[in-house]
Amino acid sequence: MIYNLPLQLTGIVVGLLLIASHGLALAAPAPTKSFLRALPRSRALGAILLALITIWAFWLVCTIDLGEFARMRTMLTIAVPVGAVLTWMFVDEFLAVRALGILALLAAEPLLEAAYLRPEISRLLLVTLAYVWILSGLFLVGMPYILRDLSAWLLGNGTRYRLGAMAGIVCGAAILGCAIACW
């Protein structure tokens, strides 16, 4: 166990983040739509997200049990920042989307760890969200243009946009409710 986060705290944080982010999208649609349109090609946001995931990955490589790869820890601690710099230099296309995909992959692990071996069936809300993040992260890293196309589809119709924002709020409320009442 790397993070050792309790299920209730994880559920509260994730629920509040989902409610806040989707509530902001619902309350301020114009800036949110502008942000979502600019996100796929944003070099500055890509650099910020890349720095964040590099720090996170570096911390993981330094702290986790690598098992039979433990003898490679020094090489991996060098490879993570070098890989990040090379990615920043040579991956211009959809850098922010790819970094967002890696962030989704990294963020799913604490959710799964918090729900690991817990008896509550409602923990599956968090587990399902984590697997959605994993699947989305894999697609965003491998096929980053999907986010551009999905954003264009979602922003193309006001009803779809509002339904998407409300779905995020409902999901966040369900996770927050389970975290407070059940976990």
Steps between C-alpha positions, in 0.01 A plus 500: 500500500655824384241763583321342798194722455177410679204428274283766661756780452564391142127496426448843653787656305402340169131581551572863582739534205243358260224722636720811495642448151171407336314765700744759368440372148126538553522840673751658258449334161671761282847490664478124545417447133783731400739305724384164362545620141854622571607205719616251235755735343605691813877476523513689834244274670678200351829613658330554839330160493820334379693653793232378742499144371880495487521592868234241585667225294843588641361476855343163419823362353689614810253358753320193369620143528624415153541131579732334256564838334639656820853486361383732220375774737795733429454466127126564531550810716715638219267382223187669636623863483697437181191348339293799611744749351519305174121478489470875555755566225381260233130428560335821386174347382240480775751512785233618745269215405771237532608642837136503613476133403807415707356701790179297476705179513694619804189631678311172465741307721423679831129441438552130443732473798249671730225258392720189511352218712223720640172313560262781399335443162471877454879516470445383144397856410858608566643190333285556190612862481863390531461254213331766288802722568736216407322426175474870418865554586610221267298645215618856568865398496469280192243694299495857637288637216204318657477769770486771234224316317311420820525862615371623163208256520420590862527875441306485174167476679400691814283213624785249475728740684251553785425125523871422519551756777196373690619139463830596661318672785274198555799263497685722747193525723457121498864445597485774764175361641644148523819634657307680771225243561658162429878515518 
